[in-house]
Amino acid sequence: MYRIPPELMQYQIQLYDAVEQSGLALINQYRINELTRNEQSALLLATFGVAVSQEETVVTVNFIDFDSDRPLVSCRGAYTTFGISPDADIKGALQRVGEQISKTFK
């Protein structure tokens, strides 16, 4: 399941790819009730955040245990062109957070 801030909507595909490249599977939030109790107990919620400043763009993906609502892992990717190209900054930060997710879950 995921929750995505509006400012990242245009980068939704890259965020999905970053999570899926780690070997994790995405599940539509409306299908959670169709899962068995064992499947639900293995579920992680993913929340995405972005912080943009002149110095850098940071994308954070937090993974939260479905049953306990306890944060388990936080992955962070940062990138900067020092304000020259905001689009390149977000793409670079997405790539870096994807690499960290892959390292964490593989």
C-alpha positions in Angstrom: 0.0 0.0 0.0 1.2 3.5 -0.6 0.5 7.1 0.2 2.0 9.6 -2.2 2.2 13.4 -1.8 0.8 15.5 -4.7 4.1 17.0 -5.6 5.4 13.5 -6.5 2.4 12.4 -8.6 4.3 13.0 -11.9 7.1 10.7 -10.6 4.8 7.9 -9.5 6.0 5.4 -12.1 9.6 5.9 -11.0 8.7 5.5 -7.4 6.8 2.2 -8.2 9.8 1.0 -10.2 12.2 1.8 -7.4 10.1 -0.3 -4.9 9.5 -3.2 -7.4 13.2 -3.4 -8.4 13.9 -4.3 -4.8 11.9 -7.4 -5.1 8.9 -6.1 -3.2 5.4 -6.3 -4.8 2.9 -3.5 -4.7 -0.6 -4.2 -3.6 -3.6 -2.0 -4.3 -4.9 -0.7 -0.9 -8.4 -1.8 -1.9 -7.3 -5.4 -2.2 -5.8 -5.7 1.3 -9.0 -7.3 2.7 -8.7 -10.0 0.0 -5.4 -11.2 1.5 -5.1 -14.0 4.0 -4.2 -13.1 7.6 -0.7 -14.5 7.0 -0.3 -12.3 3.9 -1.5 -9.3 5.8 1.0 -9.9 8.6 3.8 -9.7 6.0 2.5 -6.5 4.6 4.5 -3.2 4.7 3.0 0.2 4.1 5.1 2.6 2.1 4.9 6.3 2.5 6.7 8.7 0.3 8.0 12.2 1.1 9.9 14.9 -0.8 11.9 17.9 0.4 13.1 20.4 -2.2 15.6 23.1 -1.3 18.2 25.1 -3.2 20.9 22.8 -1.7 19.3 19.5 -2.6 16.2 17.4 -3.3 15.5 14.5 -0.9 13.1 11.7 -1.5 12.3 9.5 1.5 10.4 6.2 1.5 9.3 4.9 4.8 8.2 1.3 5.3 5.7 0.6 8.1 4.6 -2.7 9.6 0.9 -3.2 8.6 -0.1 -4.9 11.9 1.6 -2.7 14.4 1.9 0.6 12.4 5.5 0.7 13.6 8.1 2.3 11.2 10.6 -0.4 10.2 12.9 1.1 7.6 13.5 4.6 6.2 15.3 4.9 2.8 16.6 8.3 1.6 17.9 9.5 -1.7 19.4 13.0 -2.2 20.6 14.8 -5.3 21.4 18.3 -6.4 22.3 20.4 -9.4 22.4 23.4 -7.1 19.1 24.7 -8.5 20.1 24.4 -12.1 17.7 21.6 -13.0 14.9 20.8 -10.5 13.7 17.9 -12.8 17.2 16.4 -12.8 17.3 16.8 -9.0 14.1 14.8 -8.4 15.1 12.1 -10.9 18.5 11.8 -9.3 17.0 11.6 -5.8 14.5 9.0 -7.0 17.3 6.9 -8.5 19.3 7.1 -5.3 16.4 6.2 -3.1 15.7 3.2 -5.4 19.3 2.0 -5.0 18.9 2.2 -1.2 15.6 0.3 -1.2 17.2 -2.4 -3.4 20.2 -2.7 -1.0 17.8 -2.8 2.0 15.4 -5.5 0.8 17.6 -7.8 -1.4 
